[in-house]
Amino acid sequence: MTTPSRDDHVFLGRRRLRGSGRRAVLAPDLACGPAAAAAALALLRELEQADGAPRLVMGSIPFDPGTPARLVVPERVSREPWPDGPTGRPARGAAPAPADDPAYRAAVEQALDAIEAGTIRKVVLARAFDVRAAAPIDTEALLAAFAARTPTAYGFHIPLADGSVIVGASPELVADVEGLAVRSHPLAGTAARRADPAEDRAAREALLTSGKDHEEHAILVAGLASDVAPLVTDLHIPATPAIVEAGRLWHLGTRVSGRLRPGVTALDVAYAVHPTAAVCGVPAHEAASLVRALEPEERGAYAGLVGWMDSSGDGEWALALRCATVTGASARVHAGAGILAGSDPAAEHAETAAKLRTALDALADVTELSPAWLVGA
Ligand SMILES: C=C(O[C@H]1C=CC=C(C(=O)O)[C@@H]1O)C(=O)O
């Protein structure tokens, strides 16, 4: 029985993997951009030859794929039982409400100017909120809380190079490769869920008929299809998106499936499409520049990818969303929203607040929190 540790890598997808210890780490200079996919595969094959045992790589690819990914080959890999989350237990403290963020609304206004000027069609702008606990946050308990709150999401616990741990439950699968089969589940278009069942149904219906959300979603799916096209022999994309439940939110989602050309790996697919328009925008290069210009800090691992790959190229990579980056007793939560012509800054601010609350709720399940500014952090 493995004792869970904050140094473990956990990814709760179809294989529910926990990686413990470190057999190797892909050198940072080999872990930048799409070449990292081949470098990771070569490392796995070399280690399997040396050790005579199957190996896989787990880790995080940052939002900016040009900065080094943290890809670790664990010493041991076990199958994670269903986490024993704090379901049914009252939260230890109420989650603090995310602070009002006038700078975010101003950034949305600036993005709308760029959209009106015609340089950009869609950009996803994010904001962050910092919270503090009285004692170091138990990241394993936090993973269990995330998994209990959103059991259908991809739970993850990924240690980062700077000693922090990114923990969350992502609703969005970017690439799942099994043999030649590839699947992706892009999400874009969001409505906050309501406590009252009738209001919740109305929010769902409004999302299903919202032209703005359908356009936002169509941009994402079209970009993904064009980025993945060189890697597949066949791609199936349903004509209309479906409603997806993700904790406090409804999303529009499309289940894409296809057949890969022989030799294409899960990391090849991940790097070919990342960052998708669910976290960046269209055109991608201009949207990424606008994100850098308008957001106050680098995103780091948030809105990057988390997952695993084995030496046959099978693997799963999900977007690092609905998560917290934990450093000792501090946690930073992020959330973004897709901006396009007609977006309302106040509505996008409210949407990011609802997304931030998913992570704040899970944090409040495991510790008492205060907004960082209250304790002068
Ligand atoms: C960028 C985030 O969500 C993305 C995923 C689903 C729906 C989204 C939207 O409707 O804007 C976002 O593109 C986030 O949660 O921080």
The ligand as an ORCA input file, in Angstrom:
! r2SCAN-3c Opt
* xyz 0 1
  C     -10.948     28.995    -19.098
  C     -11.807     28.307    -18.341
  O     -12.859     27.598    -18.878
  C     -12.891     27.275    -20.254
  C     -13.534     25.960    -20.354
  C     -14.887     25.826    -20.520
  C     -15.683     26.933    -20.826
  C     -15.122     28.157    -21.028
  C     -15.968     29.337    -21.387
  O     -17.180     29.161    -21.586
  O     -15.446     30.459    -21.427
  C     -13.660     28.369    -21.011
  O     -13.240     28.408    -22.353
  C     -11.669     28.218    -16.883
  O     -12.422     27.473    -16.248
  O     -10.774     28.896    -16.319
*
